[in-house]
Amino acid sequence: MPALRSARRFFAETLGPAMDLVYPPRCPVCGEGIAQQVGLCAACWEQLEIPSEPGCALCQRPFAGSVLQAGAVCAPCMFSPPNHAGIAAATLYNDVSRRLVLAFKHGRRIALAPMLARLMAARLPTPSDRIIVPVPLHRRRLWYRGFNQAALLARGLAALGHGTLAVDALVRSKPTPTLGGLGAKARRRALSGAIRVSERGALAVRGREVILVDDVLTSGATSLACVAALKRAGATSVTICCFARVLDGEHSATIAQPASLPQSETPETTKVSGAT
């Protein structure tokens, strides 16, 4: 591993200037010129929304208030406690994070994966010996796209020391339709029996803490199906880690009120278009 890092550093220092001359570094969001091939311009960095404290003790959903009692729980988690051990999101879904995801996933800018993974790693606890599992793609979609974006992010987290990668621990055994626009029951029906733990994955996750990795967390239906499969296979806990999190619906980012406060069931909502 040290030899590989040295080789990468050598090629970057040797070929980097020539690469910059042929392909001038550009911000992947707005196209503005930047100093290095990987990164964002200052204006786009400033527009990224990082989940702030305080947040829900169970799901890390940001609260609107600034002075709250430790251990406060949001209304959704109070009414339906999650099966996971928390959500570590690098950013909240907005126009900048959406463009980054589109460039990465649909624009095939896979070189963005290490940068996105570093932002995700910053939201995780101190690195430890956990199992890192990407949300799987069905083989048809994998053949069409050519890569699993969640697997690339999971590999980046493993390279940063956050655990051992088990890239094939989960299998999507049947294709599922796009979940956008479907209600909760329809989503559950679409995902029923679609995700399972492989034999090799069962050996890897049994009795271990797991980090489940995806690029964008929208309704959470797919992630929760993965969490359920991993817990059935014997994982002691599953933390969901994503680059961008859409709060309360595919087209809105919500800052919640704590469940302990009066009239807390109606969140403040800011519309964000284009969630996938």
VMD Tcl script that draws the C-alpha trace (Angstrom):
set ca {
  {0.00 0.00 0.00}
  {2.78 2.54 0.76}
  {4.41 1.59 -2.55}
  {1.14 2.22 -4.37}
  {0.75 5.63 -2.74}
  {4.34 6.50 -3.68}
  {3.71 5.48 -7.29}
  {0.56 7.61 -7.44}
  {2.43 10.58 -5.99}
  {5.25 10.13 -8.54}
  {2.90 10.04 -11.52}
  {0.88 12.98 -10.18}
  {3.99 15.10 -9.74}
  {5.51 14.02 -13.07}
  {2.49 13.99 -15.36}
  {0.29 16.46 -13.52}
  {1.62 19.62 -15.17}
  {1.28 18.12 -18.65}
  {-2.25 16.94 -17.87}
  {-3.19 20.41 -16.63}
  {-1.83 21.93 -19.84}
  {-3.88 19.62 -22.07}
  {-6.95 19.50 -19.82}
  {-7.08 22.68 -17.70}
  {-8.62 21.95 -14.27}
  {-12.29 22.94 -14.11}
  {-14.84 22.90 -11.32}
  {-17.11 19.90 -12.02}
  {-20.14 21.91 -10.90}
  {-19.87 25.25 -12.71}
  {-16.88 24.84 -15.03}
  {-14.86 27.64 -13.45}
  {-11.06 27.26 -13.65}
  {-9.48 25.82 -10.49}
  {-5.95 25.05 -9.28}
  {-6.12 21.23 -9.31}
  {-7.90 18.53 -11.29}
  {-9.87 17.36 -8.23}
  {-11.86 19.91 -6.24}
  {-14.44 22.68 -6.50}
  {-14.17 26.39 -7.00}
  {-14.52 28.57 -3.89}
  {-18.05 29.66 -4.81}
  {-19.32 26.08 -5.13}
  {-17.58 24.98 -1.93}
  {-19.43 27.74 -0.10}
  {-22.78 26.53 -1.46}
  {-22.40 22.98 -0.21}
  {-24.71 22.45 2.78}
  {-23.07 20.42 5.54}
  {-25.42 18.88 8.14}
  {-25.05 20.89 11.32}
  {-25.46 20.31 15.02}
  {-27.63 19.87 16.96}
  {-29.32 16.87 15.38}
  {-31.54 13.92 16.19}
  {-29.81 11.40 18.46}
  {-31.10 8.51 16.31}
  {-30.92 9.68 12.68}
  {-28.77 12.86 12.87}
  {-31.53 14.91 11.21}
  {-30.56 18.59 11.75}
  {-32.80 20.52 14.12}
  {-34.01 24.06 13.52}
  {-33.21 25.12 17.09}
  {-29.77 25.82 18.49}
  {-30.26 25.08 22.22}
  {-31.59 21.57 22.80}
  {-31.34 18.94 25.49}
  {-28.78 16.22 24.76}
  {-30.37 13.12 23.27}
  {-33.28 14.95 21.59}
  {-35.14 12.82 19.04}
  {-36.98 14.10 15.96}
  {-40.67 13.40 15.43}
  {-40.24 10.78 12.66}
  {-37.84 8.74 14.83}
  {-40.10 9.14 17.87}
  {-43.06 7.70 15.95}
  {-41.01 5.02 14.12}
  {-37.57 4.29 15.67}
  {-35.06 3.40 12.93}
  {-33.44 0.01 12.58}
  {-30.10 1.58 11.69}
  {-27.43 3.06 13.98}
  {-27.47 6.52 12.43}
  {-27.05 8.42 9.17}
  {-23.73 10.07 8.31}
  {-24.34 12.42 5.38}
  {-21.56 14.53 3.90}
  {-24.00 17.14 2.56}
  {-27.65 18.03 2.41}
  {-29.09 17.72 -1.09}
  {-29.09 21.02 -2.94}
  {-28.21 22.28 -6.42}
  {-24.44 21.94 -5.95}
  {-24.55 18.43 -4.48}
  {-27.07 17.41 -7.17}
  {-24.71 18.54 -9.93}
  {-21.82 16.70 -8.31}
  {-23.85 13.49 -8.14}
  {-25.00 13.86 -11.75}
  {-21.43 14.45 -12.93}
  {-20.21 11.46 -10.91}
  {-22.96 8.95 -11.65}
  {-24.42 9.90 -15.02}
  {-21.55 11.99 -16.39}
  {-19.16 9.13 -15.56}
  {-16.76 11.43 -13.74}
  {-15.57 8.56 -11.56}
  {-12.41 10.51 -10.66}
  {-14.67 12.48 -8.30}
  {-15.08 9.41 -6.06}
  {-12.03 10.06 -3.79}
  {-13.10 13.67 -3.12}
  {-16.70 12.65 -2.35}
  {-15.44 9.83 -0.13}
  {-13.24 12.26 1.84}
  {-16.26 14.47 2.51}
  {-18.23 11.42 3.65}
  {-15.37 10.19 5.85}
  {-15.36 13.52 7.70}
  {-18.85 12.70 9.00}
  {-17.90 9.28 10.35}
  {-16.43 8.51 13.80}
  {-12.77 7.66 14.23}
  {-11.74 4.91 11.76}
  {-12.11 1.41 13.12}
  {-12.36 -2.17 11.94}
  {-15.85 -2.11 10.49}
  {-17.22 -3.75 7.35}
  {-18.00 -1.34 4.51}
  {-20.83 -2.47 2.23}
  {-22.12 -0.57 -0.83}
  {-25.78 -0.51 -1.82}
  {-25.91 -2.98 -4.74}
  {-27.05 -2.45 -8.33}
  {-28.91 -5.08 -10.31}
  {-26.62 -6.65 -12.91}
  {-28.60 -5.10 -15.80}
  {-28.09 -1.59 -14.47}
  {-24.46 -2.38 -13.66}
  {-23.87 -3.55 -17.23}
  {-25.56 -0.44 -18.61}
  {-23.73 2.05 -16.37}
  {-20.45 0.20 -16.23}
  {-19.83 0.80 -12.54}
  {-21.56 0.94 -9.18}
  {-21.14 4.48 -7.83}
  {-21.76 3.29 -4.25}
  {-18.97 0.72 -4.60}
  {-16.52 3.42 -5.72}
  {-17.40 5.54 -2.68}
  {-17.13 2.50 -0.40}
  {-13.68 1.77 -1.82}
  {-12.69 5.35 -1.06}
  {-13.80 5.02 2.57}
  {-11.86 1.77 2.91}
  {-8.75 3.47 1.49}
  {-9.14 6.16 4.17}
  {-9.04 3.52 6.90}
  {-12.74 3.37 7.84}
  {-13.03 -0.39 7.57}
  {-12.76 -3.47 5.38}
  {-14.54 -3.36 2.02}
  {-17.04 -6.16 1.29}
  {-18.09 -5.02 -2.17}
  {-20.29 -8.05 -2.94}
  {-21.85 -8.52 0.51}
  {-25.26 -7.39 -0.78}
  {-26.92 -8.59 -3.97}
  {-29.86 -7.01 -5.80}
  {-31.39 -10.20 -7.12}
  {-34.18 -8.63 -9.14}
  {-34.50 -5.31 -11.00}
  {-36.57 -2.63 -9.33}
  {-38.32 0.35 -10.91}
  {-37.37 3.93 -10.20}
  {-38.82 4.64 -6.76}
  {-39.41 8.34 -7.37}
  {-43.08 9.23 -7.12}
  {-44.04 5.99 -5.36}
  {-45.65 5.96 -1.95}
  {-44.17 4.16 1.04}
  {-46.20 0.97 0.50}
  {-45.40 0.88 -3.22}
  {-41.69 1.30 -2.46}
  {-41.78 -1.59 0.00}
  {-43.57 -3.79 -2.56}
  {-41.03 -2.91 -5.26}
  {-38.12 -3.80 -2.96}
  {-39.67 -6.93 -1.45}
  {-37.22 -9.78 -1.96}
  {-34.99 -7.63 -4.18}
  {-32.00 -7.32 -1.84}
  {-30.27 -10.14 -0.03}
  {-26.94 -10.88 1.62}
  {-24.60 -13.16 -0.35}
  {-23.03 -16.24 1.24}
  {-19.66 -14.50 1.35}
  {-21.31 -11.37 2.70}
  {-22.99 -13.29 5.51}
  {-19.62 -14.51 6.72}
  {-18.18 -10.99 6.53}
  {-20.94 -9.12 8.39}
  {-21.93 -11.62 11.08}
  {-21.17 -10.13 14.48}
  {-19.66 -6.98 12.95}
  {-20.48 -3.28 12.75}
  {-21.32 -2.27 9.18}
  {-21.19 0.98 7.22}
  {-23.73 0.94 4.39}
  {-22.66 3.29 1.58}
  {-24.69 5.08 -1.11}
  {-24.37 8.29 -3.10}
  {-27.77 9.86 -2.32}
  {-30.27 9.01 0.42}
  {-33.79 10.05 -0.57}
  {-36.76 8.32 1.04}
  {-34.44 5.70 2.55}
  {-36.50 2.77 1.26}
  {-33.58 1.07 -0.49}
  {-31.18 1.73 2.39}
  {-33.64 0.40 4.95}
  {-34.11 -2.78 2.87}
  {-30.33 -3.19 2.89}
  {-30.17 -2.53 6.65}
  {-32.85 -5.16 7.28}
  {-31.00 -7.75 5.19}
  {-27.70 -7.03 6.95}
  {-29.27 -7.21 10.41}
  {-30.92 -10.54 9.53}
  {-27.49 -11.80 8.48}
  {-26.13 -11.00 11.93}
  {-24.65 -7.51 11.65}
  {-24.59 -5.95 15.13}
  {-25.25 -2.43 13.82}
  {-25.54 -0.65 10.48}
  {-24.65 3.02 9.96}
  {-25.82 4.57 6.68}
  {-23.20 6.79 5.05}
  {-24.04 8.87 1.97}
  {-22.72 11.87 0.10}
  {-26.02 13.77 -0.14}
  {-29.14 13.42 1.97}
  {-32.60 14.53 0.90}
  {-34.65 15.16 4.03}
  {-38.32 14.17 4.10}
  {-39.07 13.45 0.49}
  {-37.40 13.40 -2.87}
  {-38.04 17.06 -3.64}
  {-37.56 18.80 -0.31}
  {-34.87 19.31 2.30}
  {-36.34 19.55 5.77}
  {-34.95 20.98 8.99}
  {-36.89 19.18 11.68}
  {-38.20 20.22 15.07}
  {-37.51 17.96 18.07}
  {-40.36 15.64 18.98}
  {-40.33 16.98 22.55}
  {-41.33 20.48 21.44}
  {-45.00 21.45 21.00}
  {-46.43 21.57 17.47}
  {-43.32 19.86 16.12}
  {-44.93 17.64 13.50}
  {-44.94 20.29 10.77}
  {-41.35 20.83 9.62}
  {-39.95 23.88 7.95}
  {-39.36 22.98 4.28}
  {-37.19 24.34 1.51}
  {-37.87 23.01 -1.98}
  {-34.99 21.37 -3.82}
  {-35.67 20.18 -7.36}
  {-34.09 17.35 -9.28}
  {-33.54 14.67 -6.63}
  {-32.93 11.24 -8.10}
}
mol new
graphics top color blue
foreach p $ca { graphics top sphere $p radius 0.5 }
foreach p [lrange $ca 0 end-1] q [lrange $ca 1 end] { graphics top cylinder $p $q radius 0.2 }
display resetview
